[in-house]
Amino acid sequence: MTWTIWVDGWQIQCCGQDFAPGDVVSWTLLEADPADYDDIVGSERAEGIDFREEHHGQEEGCASTLVEVVSIVEVHCRYGALPGSTGNVNHPVPGTAVLVPVEKADGWAKAVPGVGFSGYLVIVRRVTGLPEGLVPRGR
């Protein structure tokens, strides 16, 4: 069984470790609310996000989970002011997602014209035991 995990680009940029397919990582996974990702990746794709990886505000009672990275897709989208907004805060513009399959995630995506980097959709498989001597990445 696989899960789809949302990993914010800023979290890796701040203090995360890079990862690639085949890596076993130890992540704190929190249940994802699809509504949080509708504007970034579209509602259909957002419905498929099972968890989000969290480094910062550790939630009480959440343990790290060992997972093996299967595949990684960078997510880029356009940002702009919401219609009728009077503030200077930019938000994801629905329908502008650009997905780029990559072989490594390090938080510093190559620029894609017309859109900004948001994060990663990562397909993982849960790991129940590690071979002796293998140390998971992360944290």
N, C-alpha and C positions, 0 to 999 in steps of 0.2 A: 504494500500500500504506500502511496506517495501523498505528500502534502504540498500545497503551494504556500510559500512564506513571502510576505512583503518585508523587505529590508530597506529602510530609509537610507538614502545616500549620505545624508549629513551625519548619521550615527557612525558609519564606517569612517568618514572623514575625520570625525572628532576623536574617536578612540577605538575603533574596531580593527579587526585584522582581516587582511585579504583572504579570499577563499576561491576555490576552483572546483569543478566537477571531480568527484572522487575523494575530496577532503572530508574527514569526519570532524564536525564542529560541535561545540557545546554552546547552545543558545537558550536564552530565556524566551519562551514563546507565549504570547498572549493571544487570546481569541480575537480575531479580526472582525470589525464591523464593516461589511461591504459598502455601506453608505460613505464611509471615509475615503473610499478609493474610486467611487463612481466617476467623478470628474477627471481623475488622472488616467484611468485605464478603460473606462466605459463600464456600464452596469453589468453587462454579461460577463466580462472578464473578472470584475470585482467580486461577483458571486462565487467565483472559484477560489478566492483567497481564504485559506483556512486559518492562518495565524500571522501575527506580525512579530518580528524579532525586536527585542527591547534591551538596550544597554543601560539606559539612564533611569529614572524613577522605578527602581526595582519594586515590583508589586509584592505585597506580603504573601507568603505561602507559595510563591512561584519558584519552582526548582528549574535548574538548567536541564535541557533535553539534548541527548546525543542524536545527531542526524548526519547522514551522508548526503553531500550535495550531488544531485543528479544533473541539473542543468541550471543555467543562469541567463536571464534576459534583462538587459538595461531598459528602463522605462524613461522616456523623455516626453515632455508635453509643453505646450505653449502656456505662458502665464500672462495674466492681464487683470485689470480692474473689473469687478463684477458690474453688470449693468445697474445704473442707479446708485452706485457706490460713491460716497464722498470722501473716503479714506484713500490712503496711498498704499494699501496692502494689495498685492497681486495674488491671484488664486489660479488654480489650474483651469484651463479653458476646455470644456467638454468637447470630445471628438477630435482632439489634436494629438493623441498618443502616438508615439513612434516607438516600436519595440525593436531592440537590437540584440540578437543572441551573442553572448560573449563567452570566452574561455576562462575569464578571471574577473573577480569583482574586488576592486580596491577603493571604491568611493570616488575615483577621479575618472569619470567617463570621458571618452573622446567627444568633442563638441559635435552636435548635429544641428545644421542650419535651421533657424526659425523656432527651435524648441529648447527647453532647459532640462537638465538631468534631474530626475525625481528620486529614483531608487531602483530596486531590483525585484523582479519576480523570480523566486528561487524554488525549483522543484527539489524536494528532499525525500529521503527514505529514513524512517526511524531506525536507530541502531540500538540493539538490546544488549550487546556485549562486545567488548573490544578484544582483539587478539593481544596477547601479552606483549608489552613493550610499546604498543601504539598509544600515543597521547593525543587527545582531541585538541583542535585549535579553538581559539576563542577565549573571551574573557581576559 
